[in-house]
Amino acid sequence: MWYLYLDESGDLGFDFVNKKPSKFFTITILALSSQDANRKLIKAVHVTLRRKLNNAKCRKRMVQELKGTGTTLEIKKYFFEKVKDVKFGIYSITLNKRRVFERLAQDKSRVYNYIARQVLDQIPFEKNNGDRVELIIDKSMAKPEIEEFNSYIRRQLEGRLSPHVPLDIYHWLSHENCGLASSRFVLLGDISEIRTPEYEMV
């Protein structure tokens, strides 16, 4: 089983005159190629939450997910010690939003889907030996956008995967899925401020 956790940072607002959108928009995928690796990653999330953030002695409120920002270095080190033997890949593209053509800035779904596809293109699917692929996305879209995204991405991936490889696409809230929570945490904070590599939408 392959697990691909797709998360985003920043926003797709383009009104830099009247509002304060993020300067960059990043899509990142945390990829694992075995059930064992996925199980260890999820366990590390649960253990870190229970022992470091939801400890009964010092708990002020129940923390539902790990976050890169606002988390102490001590807790980050604790989590990464737990996953040091877990093999995973990180694939990411950052879009410099000021370089997006105005006509494309009006079609945010198209921009999102295209960037997501570009990130997926980096993943070596030719190494898949018939394992089921699960793509899990942070749920941030309305139902019509989800259907458009699923259809577009499925067409792209089915062209690279063997017809015998099952492909499932799920949309979850990050606090409902430990894999998504860990993907955000692994990036250690606001990846929208990463300057390189940048991607121009033309």
Secondary structure, DSSP 8 states (H G I E B T S, - for coil): -EEEEEEEEE-----TTTS---SEEEEEEEEE-SHHHHHHHHHHHHHHIIIIIS-TTT-SS---S--STT--HHHHHHHHHHTTT---EEEEEEEEGGGS-HHHHT-HHHHHHHHHHHHHTTS-GGG--S--EEEEEE--S-HHHHHHHHHHHHHHHHTTS-TTS-EEEEEE-GGG-HHHHHHHHHTTS-GGG--SSEE---
